Amino acid sequence: MGNWTMVVIIIISLVGSLLTYFFADKVKWTAVKSSSLLSLFFACSSLVLNNYVPYDNELYTLCFFGASFVGMTKITNLSYFWIGAGGITYGLLFNTVYQYFSNIGGALGSTACISIIVVFLMHKVFNKYSNKNSVQ
């Protein structure tokens, strides 16, 4: 994958995770409904756009679908900032492991889970560090 592909994957991951989280938070869709409807819309739009501007729409659709799993995180656990960080982390991981995990069941969900675990741990460390400094 080229550099532009990596940038597009990270942007799609960021947008996919934040949109899914937003629709679950503000529109009050369930996480599954939010992920599935947004992924369906993205896939259909991508397929139509691919007729006019050829690109690897299957790769980007998979990326959006997996990133929407990041956005399915429980609303009370993380803020939009941390979900965005999770989306970016997912994009970086997806770009790295996609060629190795291609056609392996559960790769998208596993990558999303790893992304959320990394971001959740970063969130905990950040909160602990910031609370420690604010007390002094």
Short mmCIF file of the C-alpha atoms (twelve columns), coordinates in Angstrom:
data_MODEL
# 
_entry.id   MODEL 
# 
loop_
_atom_site.group_PDB 
_atom_site.id 
_atom_site.type_symbol 
_atom_site.label_atom_id 
_atom_site.label_alt_id 
_atom_site.label_comp_id 
_atom_site.label_asym_id 
_atom_site.label_seq_id 
_atom_site.Cartn_x 
_atom_site.Cartn_y 
_atom_site.Cartn_z 
_atom_site.pdbx_PDB_model_num 
ATOM 1   C CA . MET A 1   0.000   0.000   0.000   1 
ATOM 2   C CA . GLY A 2   1.212   3.462   -0.861  1 
ATOM 3   C CA . ASN A 3   1.494   6.504   1.356   1 
ATOM 4   C CA . TRP A 4   -1.744  8.040   0.033   1 
ATOM 5   C CA . THR A 5   -3.571  4.805   0.691   1 
ATOM 6   C CA . MET A 6   -2.367  4.892   4.282   1 
ATOM 7   C CA . VAL A 7   -3.557  8.488   4.726   1 
ATOM 8   C CA . VAL A 8   -6.974  7.645   3.253   1 
ATOM 9   C CA . ILE A 9   -7.252  4.570   5.496   1 
ATOM 10  C CA . ILE A 10  -6.508  6.647   8.594   1 
ATOM 11  C CA . ILE A 11  -9.063  9.298   7.580   1 
ATOM 12  C CA . ILE A 12  -11.715 6.669   6.829   1 
ATOM 13  C CA . SER A 13  -10.981 4.960   10.156  1 
ATOM 14  C CA . LEU A 14  -11.297 8.227   12.041  1 
ATOM 15  C CA . VAL A 15  -14.567 9.152   10.307  1 
ATOM 16  C CA . GLY A 16  -16.024 5.640   10.606  1 
ATOM 17  C CA . SER A 17  -15.353 5.354   14.313  1 
ATOM 18  C CA . LEU A 18  -16.570 8.868   15.156  1 
ATOM 19  C CA . LEU A 19  -19.727 8.632   13.029  1 
ATOM 20  C CA . THR A 20  -20.694 5.313   14.596  1 
ATOM 21  C CA . TYR A 21  -20.106 6.707   18.074  1 
ATOM 22  C CA . PHE A 22  -22.031 9.903   17.230  1 
ATOM 23  C CA . PHE A 23  -25.090 8.056   15.903  1 
ATOM 24  C CA . ALA A 24  -25.152 5.822   18.972  1 
ATOM 25  C CA . ASP A 25  -24.667 8.793   21.320  1 
ATOM 26  C CA . LYS A 26  -26.740 11.610  19.810  1 
ATOM 27  C CA . VAL A 27  -29.218 9.905   17.460  1 
ATOM 28  C CA . LYS A 28  -29.717 7.126   20.040  1 
ATOM 29  C CA . TRP A 29  -29.320 4.244   17.598  1 
ATOM 30  C CA . THR A 30  -27.988 1.042   19.059  1 
ATOM 31  C CA . ALA A 31  -24.299 0.434   18.433  1 
ATOM 32  C CA . VAL A 32  -25.094 -2.437  16.063  1 
ATOM 33  C CA . LYS A 33  -27.630 -0.397  14.093  1 
ATOM 34  C CA . SER A 34  -25.240 2.524   13.882  1 
ATOM 35  C CA . SER A 35  -22.353 0.357   12.665  1 
ATOM 36  C CA . SER A 36  -24.372 -1.647  10.179  1 
ATOM 37  C CA . LEU A 37  -26.355 1.203   8.590   1 
ATOM 38  C CA . LEU A 38  -23.359 3.508   8.286   1 
ATOM 39  C CA . SER A 39  -21.252 0.679   6.840   1 
ATOM 40  C CA . LEU A 40  -24.010 -0.169  4.364   1 
ATOM 41  C CA . PHE A 41  -24.273 3.481   3.323   1 
ATOM 42  C CA . PHE A 42  -20.493 3.759   2.968   1 
ATOM 43  C CA . ALA A 43  -20.280 0.534   0.945   1 
ATOM 44  C CA . CYS A 44  -23.054 1.578   -1.445  1 
ATOM 45  C CA . SER A 45  -21.642 5.086   -1.859  1 
ATOM 46  C CA . SER A 46  -18.174 3.676   -2.407  1 
ATOM 47  C CA . LEU A 47  -19.447 1.251   -5.031  1 
ATOM 48  C CA . VAL A 48  -21.217 4.017   -6.955  1 
ATOM 49  C CA . LEU A 49  -18.231 6.362   -6.710  1 
ATOM 50  C CA . ASN A 50  -15.929 3.570   -7.899  1 
ATOM 51  C CA . ASN A 51  -17.814 3.538   -11.223 1 
ATOM 52  C CA . TYR A 52  -16.665 7.114   -11.874 1 
ATOM 53  C CA . VAL A 53  -13.297 7.205   -10.117 1 
ATOM 54  C CA . PRO A 54  -11.724 3.732   -9.965  1 
ATOM 55  C CA . TYR A 55  -10.008 2.937   -6.661  1 
ATOM 56  C CA . ASP A 56  -9.783  0.031   -4.225  1 
ATOM 57  C CA . ASN A 57  -13.287 0.429   -2.809  1 
ATOM 58  C CA . GLU A 58  -13.261 -3.034  -1.188  1 
ATOM 59  C CA . LEU A 59  -10.238 -2.122  0.934   1 
ATOM 60  C CA . TYR A 60  -11.800 1.164   2.039   1 
ATOM 61  C CA . THR A 61  -15.160 -0.442  2.743   1 
ATOM 62  C CA . LEU A 62  -13.499 -3.081  4.930   1 
ATOM 63  C CA . CYS A 63  -11.598 -0.348  6.695   1 
ATOM 64  C CA . PHE A 64  -14.758 1.668   7.404   1 
ATOM 65  C CA . PHE A 65  -16.619 -1.424  8.596   1 
ATOM 66  C CA . GLY A 66  -13.823 -2.366  11.006  1 
ATOM 67  C CA . ALA A 67  -13.464 1.204   12.239  1 
ATOM 68  C CA . SER A 68  -17.168 1.265   13.006  1 
ATOM 69  C CA . PHE A 69  -16.440 -1.488  15.566  1 
ATOM 70  C CA . VAL A 70  -14.226 1.018   17.367  1 
ATOM 71  C CA . GLY A 71  -17.193 3.404   17.460  1 
ATOM 72  C CA . MET A 72  -19.347 0.713   19.044  1 
ATOM 73  C CA . THR A 73  -17.542 1.283   22.349  1 
ATOM 74  C CA . LYS A 74  -19.879 1.945   25.259  1 
ATOM 75  C CA . ILE A 75  -20.772 5.644   25.348  1 
ATOM 76  C CA . THR A 76  -19.913 6.156   29.029  1 
ATOM 77  C CA . ASN A 77  -16.396 4.701   28.807  1 
ATOM 78  C CA . LEU A 78  -14.609 7.103   26.449  1 
ATOM 79  C CA . SER A 79  -15.074 10.587  25.012  1 
ATOM 80  C CA . TYR A 80  -15.114 11.577  21.345  1 
ATOM 81  C CA . PHE A 81  -11.433 12.466  21.595  1 
ATOM 82  C CA . TRP A 82  -10.499 8.955   22.705  1 
ATOM 83  C CA . ILE A 83  -12.786 7.321   20.134  1 
ATOM 84  C CA . GLY A 84  -11.035 9.445   17.488  1 
ATOM 85  C CA . ALA A 85  -7.692  8.279   18.850  1 
ATOM 86  C CA . GLY A 86  -9.006  4.724   18.651  1 
ATOM 87  C CA . GLY A 87  -10.030 5.283   15.038  1 
ATOM 88  C CA . ILE A 88  -6.575  6.564   14.149  1 
ATOM 89  C CA . THR A 89  -4.969  3.647   16.011  1 
ATOM 90  C CA . TYR A 90  -7.263  1.267   14.128  1 
ATOM 91  C CA . GLY A 91  -6.253  2.842   10.806  1 
ATOM 92  C CA . LEU A 92  -2.569  2.448   11.602  1 
ATOM 93  C CA . LEU A 93  -3.041  -1.167  12.709  1 
ATOM 94  C CA . PHE A 94  -5.302  -1.961  9.764   1 
ATOM 95  C CA . ASN A 95  -2.748  -0.561  7.344   1 
ATOM 96  C CA . THR A 96  -0.039  -2.678  8.957   1 
ATOM 97  C CA . VAL A 97  -1.816  -6.008  9.449   1 
ATOM 98  C CA . TYR A 98  -4.301  -6.055  6.564   1 
ATOM 99  C CA . GLN A 99  -2.013  -7.919  4.190   1 
ATOM 100 C CA . TYR A 100 -1.313  -10.584 6.832   1 
ATOM 101 C CA . PHE A 101 -4.863  -10.998 8.150   1 
ATOM 102 C CA . SER A 102 -6.634  -10.931 4.819   1 
ATOM 103 C CA . ASN A 103 -9.321  -13.640 4.605   1 
ATOM 104 C CA . ILE A 104 -8.987  -14.538 8.281   1 
ATOM 105 C CA . GLY A 105 -12.264 -14.438 10.158  1 
ATOM 106 C CA . GLY A 106 -12.406 -11.941 12.993  1 
ATOM 107 C CA . ALA A 107 -9.440  -9.850  11.843  1 
ATOM 108 C CA . LEU A 108 -11.422 -6.593  11.693  1 
ATOM 109 C CA . GLY A 109 -12.980 -7.075  15.112  1 
ATOM 110 C CA . SER A 110 -9.689  -8.192  16.642  1 
ATOM 111 C CA . THR A 111 -7.906  -5.150  15.236  1 
ATOM 112 C CA . ALA A 112 -10.678 -2.881  16.570  1 
ATOM 113 C CA . CYS A 113 -10.486 -4.568  19.971  1 
ATOM 114 C CA . ILE A 114 -6.706  -4.115  20.137  1 
ATOM 115 C CA . SER A 115 -7.148  -0.450  19.163  1 
ATOM 116 C CA . ILE A 116 -9.679  0.180   21.907  1 
ATOM 117 C CA . ILE A 117 -7.555  -1.634  24.490  1 
ATOM 118 C CA . VAL A 118 -4.530  0.511   23.573  1 
ATOM 119 C CA . VAL A 119 -6.565  3.722   23.699  1 
ATOM 120 C CA . PHE A 120 -8.330  2.732   26.918  1 
ATOM 121 C CA . LEU A 121 -4.954  2.095   28.576  1 
ATOM 122 C CA . MET A 122 -3.645  5.417   27.243  1 
ATOM 123 C CA . HIS A 123 -6.766  7.080   28.674  1 
ATOM 124 C CA . LYS A 124 -6.189  5.488   32.092  1 
ATOM 125 C CA . VAL A 125 -2.515  6.499   32.139  1 
ATOM 126 C CA . PHE A 126 -3.372  10.034  31.012  1 
ATOM 127 C CA . ASN A 127 -6.044  10.388  33.706  1 
ATOM 128 C CA . LYS A 128 -3.747  9.024   36.391  1 
ATOM 129 C CA . TYR A 129 -0.914  11.328  35.324  1 
ATOM 130 C CA . SER A 130 -3.133  14.411  34.990  1 
ATOM 131 C CA . ASN A 131 -4.840  13.767  38.359  1 
ATOM 132 C CA . LYS A 132 -1.462  13.307  40.000  1 
ATOM 133 C CA . ASN A 133 -0.237  16.665  38.676  1 
ATOM 134 C CA . SER A 134 -3.429  18.516  39.576  1 
ATOM 135 C CA . VAL A 135 -3.197  17.409  43.233  1 
ATOM 136 C CA . GLN A 136 0.298   18.863  43.684  1 
# 
